[in-house]
Amino acid sequence: MMDDKKSSDIQKSKTLNCKNLQEYLRTLPAATLDNLYSHPTTCLAVFRDLPEIAKHYVVRILYVEQPVPQAEHVEVVKVLSDLKVWQEASIPGGLAGWILNPTFKKNAKVAILGGGKAWTFRANLEADTKARDIDYLDKYAMERWECVLHYMVGSQQQEGISADAVRILLHAGLMKRDEEDGSPLITKEGFQFLLLDTPAQVWYFMLQYLDTVESRGLDLVECLTFLFQLSFSILGKDYSSEGMSEGLLTFLQHLREFGLVYQRKRKGGKFYPTRLALNMASGRTHVPSGTKEGYLVVETNYRVYAYTNSNLQVALLGLFSELLYRFPNLCVAILTRESIRMALRSGITSEQITGYLRLHCHPRLLALGPPFVPPTIVDQIKLWEKERDRFTFSEGILYSQFLSQPDFNILRDFALELGVLIWQNEKKRTMVVTKQGHDEVKRFWKKHAKGTNGMC
C-alpha cells in the first residue's frame, strides 16, 4: 500500500509540473490515451502540436501497415513514445522498429482526410439575435477569471466566484483555511500563482481541475476530448450544446464559471468559447484585451505609486503594503515593517514581494534601466524577513533546583546521550528536555536517585 501511495504522489508531482496539455497527456496511462485517440479531434490536436520532424514521421508511416526501422532522432522518439502515438515492434531480421498506435492511426486518417461524424456542438443553429462579438467575449472571460483572483487576494469584489472554484483553489494549495476562524488565506504558492500571466494561470488552474474530474463523477476522456474540440472552434461563433451527455453539460457549466465559455442561460442550448478556452490546448499565449502593462513605481522612502484603476491590482498591492490614498487612476501605498510581516506570516517570501515589484514596474522605469526597485528597499524587505528567523520555538520540560552538581551532571549527560536535551545552564543547574523525552528522563532519574528529591 505504501509503494502504491508513493507511486501516486510521484505521478501527481509529475502531472502538476506540466506546462501545457501535451505534457499533461504524457503523464496519462496508455489505456486513457487509447480512449482519447478514439476521437479524430484528439488525434488531429495531438498531431498539430507535435514537433515538425515528428509530424513528418507520422505522415510517412500513416499508411504503412508494417513496422519501420527505428530512427535516431532521440527527442522525436521520446515525444511520440510518451504520447503513445507509436510503439516498438520487431521487423524481419531481428531489428527493432516502430509502428503507429492502431487507434491513433485509424482516427488520425479520419481527421486528416476530413471524414468522420460532425461534432455535436457544431450542429447548425439559428442566427443568434443577441450575438456576442469578440470584444465582449474577451471582456467577459477576464471578468470571470478575475473573480477567482479577487477571491484569492481577499478583495470585496468576490461575489461572483463559485463554490466549485473555491474547492479547486483549496485542492491546489493556492489557498488554505485559517486555523482560528476558518476564513480562506492565500498561501505562498497562491502568491506565486498571481505572478503568472493569465494563460499560465488558467492552465495551472485547469490542470488542478482535471486532477479532480473523476472524483466529481465525470469522465476524464470525455472532458479532455471536449477541450480539444474547443481548441478548433472559432472565436466569436456560437455552438450548440444539444446532444451532450449530463457529465459534459456539467463540465460546460464549470468552464462557464471559470470564463472559458460564455452562455447567456444555463439551458440556452448554445455557448460561445472564449479566448481562454482556445488557448488551452493550442499552447498560444495571447492574453485577452484589457490586460494591464507595468504600473508600479517604488521610491527609496518606501512609498509605492500604482498607476492603475484596477481593483484587482490594488488588492494585490495591499497584500504586502499599507494603502494610503486612492484616486481614479492612482493608488499610493507604503511598505512598512508590519505590512511586510503580515505578508510573510501568510507564507509569502521576500523574494516573491520584490519579484512582484520588479515584474510590474512602470514602463518609464524600464526605459531608464535597472535597478527597477531601489536596492535599499530590497535589502530592507529581506532584513524584515530575517527577523522572523532569529528565534525557533520548541516545546520542552524544565528541570531545575538540583541539590548537587553531580546530580545535575548525571541527568544532563543522560539527556544529551539520549538526544532529547534542548538547553542547559551548568552554573544554575537548569536544563530543558523535549516533551517526548521527558518520560524516559524522569524514569531514569527515579531509578538512580533512589527516592531522593534531587530536583523538581
QUIKALIN-V300140 format. One line per field, one symbol per residue. burial: I if it has 24 or more other C-alpha atoms within 12 Angstrom, else O. Layout:
BEGIN
burial = ???
END
This chain:
BEGIN
burial = OOOOOOOOOOOOOOIIOIIIIIIIIIIIOOOOIIIIIIIIIIIIIIIIIIOOOIIOIIOOIIOOOOIIOIOOOOOIIOIIIIIIIIIIOOOOOOOOOIIIIIIIIIIIIIIIOOOOOOIOIIOOOOOOOOOIOOOIIIIIIIIIIIIIIIIIIIIOOIOIIOOIIIOIIIOIIIIIOOOOOOOIIIIIIIIIIIIIOIIIIIIIIIIIIIIIIOOOOIIIIIIIIIIIIIIIIOIOIIIIIOOIOOOIIIIIIIIIIIIIIIIOOOOOIIIIIIIIIIIIIIIOOOIIOOOOOIIIIIIOOIIIIIIIOIIIIIIIIIIIIIIOOOOOOOIIIIIIIOIIIIIIOIIIIIIIIIOIIIIIIIOOOOOOOOOIIIOOIIOIIIOIIOOOOOOOOOOOIIIIOIOOOOIIIOIIOIIOOOOIIIIIOOOOIIIIIIOOIIOOIIOOIOOOOOOOOIIO
END
